Amino acid sequence: MGRSRPGRADRRRQRFPWLGLALSLGALGACGSSGQKAAAHPEGAGGSSLANPVVRCGPEESYRYVASEFRCPDGKNPLGGDLEAARRTRRGSEPHPENAHVIDIYRVACASGAAHVFVDMYGCEAYAKRLVGDAQSAELKELVRRYEAQEFDAVAEECSNASTKMPADEASECMTLLPASLVMLGRPEASIRFLGQLCSEMPEPSSLSDIRAHIVIRTVAFVDHARKGSAQPLDNEEGSRLLGAFATACELSGDDIQRYVQKHETL
């Protein structure tokens, strides 16, 4: 009789046993949100959710939509057409739940509260092709190489001094490589504070957005990877504590983490 292949949950436990331990021990407590609620789009409006983004072609069109075409509940746009201001409102990206596109998430400061805007910049053939094959920027490849080489000071400095011209993929990866590097440098408190501040600018956890859970789990996975590379593996209990601390800082519950891991094949 042949051996059965492990399911998704089993494979995750094999790769990241601390994830299963954190959930089983209740290390992730339910947290209420203390931040300002995001202003809602009209129900069904494009850009209102991860599954229903505004479709554009490339970053410039995306920034133009956020800076000029998007409207807050009061019918106004506080960015006044400023593309650079729109770029700075980008808070990360997450895979579309039904296709291979990567959806950018922006946070616009409306008068009635922050509004999260979801934009698919791969809505034309030229940019859709970039999703196939190796599309990483040279800057991101160098950043990851430094992390792999245990050059955590260099990674932390690069990510802490991000310029406005930093490629989008490098900026997104800094969201996890910076806190992971801080942990590896013996500064877990600074790492937790950073993630707490970062998550406060992200959409609240829901079925529409798991970006906070993605950032938290990916950060611990980077720490786990670096510790294995330094011959000091992250044990299950330590990994569980770190995941719990990050989750608390990002106001994530065990259900939020569970929902994320059930939706994604890889972490």
C-alpha positions, 0 to 999 in steps of 0.5 A, a space after each residue: 500500500 502506498 503512503 498517502 501524501 500529507 495535506 496542506 495543514 500537515 505540510 505547514 506543521 512540518 515546515 513551521 511547527 511553531 504555528 500549530 503550537 501557537 494555535 493549539 495553546 491559544 497563544 494568539 488572543 482575540 484583540 479588539 481594534 483600538 485604531 480608527 475604523 476605515 471608511 467604507 466604500 459603497 457596497 459593491 464598488 470597485 476598489 472596495 475589497 481584495 476580491 473586487 479591486 479597481 483594475 488599472 495598467 501599471 503603477 502610474 495608472 494606479 497612483 493616478 486613480 488613487 490621487 484623482 479618481 478615487 472618491 471618499 464618502 463625501 465625494 472628495 479626494 484629499 490627495 489633489 492629484 499628487 501621484 507621489 502622495 498616492 504612492 506613499 499611501 500604499 500599504 502593501 499587497 496581497 494575492 487576489 483570492 481568485 486569480 494570480 494577480 497581486 492587489 495593492 492596498 492603499 490607505 487614504 485619509 478621508 475626512 470621515 476616516 481612513 479608507 482602504 483602496 484595493 487596486 489591481 495594476 496587472 489589468 493589462 497584457 503588458 503588466 500581466 506578463 510580469 506575473 509570469 517568471 522571475 520579476 523581482 527587481 535587482 534591488 530586492 534580490 540584493 536585499 534578500 542575498 544580504 539577509 541570507 548572508 546574515 547581514 542583518 545590520 545592512 538589511 535593517 539600515 536599507 529598509 529603515 532608510 527607504 527612499 521614495 524611489 525604492 522599487 515596490 517589491 523591495 519596499 513590500 519585502 522590507 515590511 517583513 525583512 526589517 522586523 525579522 532582522 531586528 529580532 536577529 539583532 537581539 531587538 525583539 521589542 523594536 521589532 514588535 513596535 515596528 509591526 504594531 505601527 505598520 499593522 495600524 496602517 493596514 486594513 483590519 483583519 477580515 475575510 476581505 484582507 489577511 495582509 496583517 496575518 501575512 506580514 506576521 507569519 512571514 516575519 516569523 518564517 524569516 526569523 525561523 529561516 535565519 535561525 536555521 541558517 545560523 545553526 540555532 533553530 527556532 524551537 516550537 515554544 520560542 516561535 509560538 511566543 514570537 508569533 503571539 507577540 506579533 499577533 497581539 501587536 497587529 491585533 490578530 486573533 487565532 481565528 485570523 491566523 487560522 483563516 489565513 493559513 487555510 487560504 494559502 498553500 505556502 507562507 
